[in-house]
Amino acid sequence: MQQFSARFPALAAALGPQGLAVLTRAMTTVELPEGRRIIRDRMPVDSLYFVLEGEVSILIEEGGRSITLGRLGAGEWLGEVSVLSGEMLASSTARAETPVTLARLKHQAFEELITRDDGIASAMLRELVSMLAARLRASNEASQRPVTIEATGDSFAATQPLPSGGGRNWLASFFGR
């Protein structure tokens, strides 16, 4: 709980001690080595990940090539697009650039938390919106720079059948209250 509070101080403050304890009890810690994919573009995602230590690159992969969209470090989230959209599919690949420590929150646990506790729902929604706004601003700045395409050495083909969605769009349900 202390490490989470140190890396996500605004969320921890918004949750308060009791909400923070509830959230962190619902999480597990995952440690991954450099080079490991955390989330794979267009594949099922069942969790939100909170970066506690290390650096993660965000990329789009296609036909053995990749374009790096950005990097995330301690204090940032992964997997939010799948839970926000309800599609339960990744919108990009997340790869550990260094050894990483993540707090993992399964989507089901996330949905239970936000439907049971308005305070947790409100705090997490505010932080998600703030994070997404910052990412949009960064994306707009990045769009002005040249794109680098790298070989991934991977044989994953975008033509493989994609799994169907099936998750609930919790953002829509939150505003439907």
C-alpha positions, 0 to 999 in steps of 0.5 A: 500500500505504501509503494502504491501511495508513493507512485500514485499520490493523487489517486491515493489521496482521492481514495483516502486511507479506507478506499486505498486499502480496499483497492490495494487488497483487490490487487496482486503484484506482478514482476516481469523481466525486460522484454516481456510483453504485458499486453499484446495489441488486439488480444484479450486484456483482463486487467488494469496494470499500475506501474510501480517500478520500471519502464514500459514501451507502448507500441503498435505491431503489424506484420513483424514491424512496430511503431513505438507510441511512447513510454510509461514509467512508475505512476502510470496505468496500462489496460485502461482502454479495454476496460473503458470501451468494454471491448476487452481487447488491447489497443496496443502492445505494452512491453517491459523495457526494464524489469518492471513491477506492476500492481494488477487489478483484474477487470472483474475486481475493478467492476465490483469496486466501482459498482459497490463504492461511489467514492472509489468509482469517482476517484478512479474516474477522475484519475483516468480522465486526467491521465487520458487527457495528459496522454492526448496532449502528449500524443498531439505533440508526438504527432509532430515528430517523425515516426520510426518503424522497427522490426519486431522479429515476431510472426504475429499476423494481424490477419489472425482472427480476433477474439470478440469483446464481451466486457461491460462499458463501465464508463457508460454505466457510471454516467448512467447512474 
